[in-house]
Amino acid sequence: MIDRRKFILSSALTGVAGMFSSKMFARDREELIDVKDKPIVISTWDAGIAANKAAWEVLNAKGRALDAVEKGVMVTESSQNCCVGLGANPDRDGFVTLDASIMDENFNCGSVAFLERIKHPISVARRVMEKTPHVMLVGVGAQAFAIAEGFPLEEQKLSAEAEKNYTEWLKKSEYKPPAINVEKTNNHGPFAPAKLESGEWNHDTIGMIAMDASGSLSGSCTTSGAGFKMRGRVGDSPIIGSGLYVDNEVGACVATGQGEDVIRVAGSHSVVEMMRQGLSPEAACKKIIERIAKIKKEKAKDIQVAFIALNKAGQYGAYALHPGFEFALRNKDNEKLIKSKSLFKV
């Protein structure tokens, strides 16, 4: 015979559990399905405008965010410039080496580092994610894998701007970032964005994060690294948790700027953790920028670091150490370049 008191207690607990399960399901459903302003894509720097166009073609057709962030940054990798791709500023020995990472909504991730003569490192990073048991491949191993996957070896051909920069650098062969002068932005050096005479910004990274129509997040990051770096140097961009991080329950973040200082604080992961604690994307980015500034002390004036972030509610934001950083936005209502706030002012 069933004890009456135990039966009543059991029934009550079942009812409470059902009520909470229903509420939790409704909350999860709202987060996963009824997100406002989706799809959406944001990316670093003014190069993000063109990159976002390619990503938006995927997102607008109800494609997957992962496909969007790969196709988007491939546009920048294909452009002949001094900051991203095979035409970029070389290392101190004259070789262009490329880094990239990609991450989807299920914590799947892949990256390549110190990769030479492959046009689209972001696509190789995706193959690492999907076709190997590893997260990262580097150097000749990464190149051999790319060739085995059908990626052709390209000839290195520096862009005109990169050739000019390298020739000028060889005169002194100094590897240190000069102090940032926000009024004379041509003097930012290889670690920080530099404004060209054309008014366009040079930068060493394109990072992109997107949310698709289903509410799933993904991110990508691709770079040639710091110009005139030591042979073999790798920055934050291919390191999951530093240059890029995605947690589909919380949000996503990507970094740009001096990679060594992003690595010190596991930058992108730290921003996502700040969003997990309830901070908005901008506030989360600001919190980690402040942490970097505290660590660097007086040396913070010599570098530039910035983050962009997107949370599960579709809110986006950014924050930089110094003025000058911009990020590109594309959603159903907007296509624009947005000036980021910064810790230090003009």
TABEL-V144160 format. One record per pair of residues at least 24 apart in sequence whose ideal C-beta (glycine too) atoms are under 7 Angstrom apart, sorted by the first residue. I is the first residue (numbers start at 1). J is the second residue. Records with the same first field share a line. If there is no record, write none. Layout:
I->J  J
This chain:
31->312
32->215
33->215
35->211  215  312  313  314
36->314
37->314  331
38->211  213  215  314
39->210  211  212  213  331
40->210  211  310  314  316  331
41->68  72  208  210  330
42->209  308  310  316  327  328  329
43->72  206  207  208  327  328
44->205  206  207  254  256  308  327
45->201  203  206  326
46->200  201  326  328  337
47->76  206
48->206  327  328
49->328  337
50->75
51->75  76  206  208
52->328  330
55->208  210
56->330
59->210  212
62->213
63->212
64->212  216
65->105  210  211  212  216  217  218
66->104  218
68->210  212
69->102  208  209  210  218  219  220
70->102  122  123  126  220
72->208
73->122  206  208  220  222
74->120  122  123
76->206  222
77->119  120  122  222
80->159
81->159  161
82->159  161  162  165  202
83->202  203  204  224
84->206  222  223  224
85->224
86->119  154  156  157
87->157  158  159  162
88->162  224
89->162  165  166  190  224  227  228
90->158  162  166
91->228  229  230  231
92->173  175  228  229  230  231
93->231
94->166
96->156  224
97->225
98->224
99->223  225  234  235  237  238
100->125  221  222  237  238
101->125  221  237  238  240  243  244
102->126  129  220
103->218  219  240  244  245  246
104->218  246
105->216  217  218  246  248
109->135  240
110->135
111->135  136  238  240
112->137  138  142  238
113->138  234  238
114->138  139  232  234
115->142  143
116->143
117->143  153  154  156
118->143  146  151  154
119->154
121->222
122->220  222
124->151
135->240
136->238
165->227
169->228
175->228
177->302  303
179->301  302
180->301  302  304  322
182->322  323  324  346
185->324
190->226  227  228
191->226  258  303  304
192->257  303  304
193->304  324  325
203->256
205->237  256
207->244  254  255  256  308
208->254
209->252  254  308  310
211->310  314
216->248
217->246  248  251  252  310
218->246
219->244  246  252  254
221->254
235->259  260
236->262  263  267
239->263
241->266  268  269
242->266  267  268
243->268
244->268
245->269  272
247->272
249->312
250->275  276  311  312
251->275  281  309  310  311  312
252->309  310
253->307  308  309
254->308
255->305  307
256->306
257->303  304  305  306
258->303  304  305
261->292  296  303  305
262->305
264->295
265->291  292
267->307
268->307
271->307  309
275->309  311
280->315  317
281->309  310  311  315  316  317
282->317  318  319
284->309
285->309  317  318  319
286->319
289->319  320  321  343
290->343
292->321
293->321  343
306->340
